[in-house]
């Protein structure tokens, strides 16, 4: 069944074709030597004629259809991005941190009322992101299981992953206690809520610090693989190039992870220290850079 959006184009196209056929028929009569029809007012003499308006509408609808057809792959990609758990979170993460920069800019411009409204939005988004992490232990358990089943690239990485997973296993429940207590869902004291919030961030900061160690080990492994590929003499040029391309992709991923971790490090320290003076706009800048880098990774993964 044709949709309503098809109807205007189809009707216009039929009318345009009818007008063109009528013009062509008159031309054939003239060419055949028949009696010439009396001159009728042309469209040029009637600028507001329905025929010309219908032609214009048909052209406009065709142009819009072509434009929307060109946007379809991008829209499909965006749906895949936002439908993924990671893409959904990174969209809101970018909103949460970029609005902190907007708040700073509005406050400097003297627009205090607008700054407060945007600050409220930032706080709501931050609260929402904590809420959707209430199920974070489920994928965490899956990651721990898979990490033990799959062989690690090195023994050092295997033990690093175990310690980092242990840090996250401590982080998630403490954050859950903080959020549930702050919203008076579970009966805990304000002091307990405060301690749970700080200690959850300290375990997260420990994870980020260990991630630097892990990235150092990964860099050593990538460099070793590159040396082995370049010194092998039993492979053809095409195979070697394929392996080097895969290694280059791993190196790009490594640089992205380093940037993300470097942005998270000051944030986790700031949230772990009582009375930290780290400015909120700096939190916004670090968080925005980390969000953009992670969103780009998810965008490529959902292509």
PyMOL commands that set and color helices and strands:
alter all, ss='L'
color gray80, all
select helices_A, chain A and resi 4-31+50-83+85-108+112-149+155-182+190-231+237-272+280-301
alter helices_A, ss='H'
color red, helices_A
deselect
rebuild
show_as cartoon
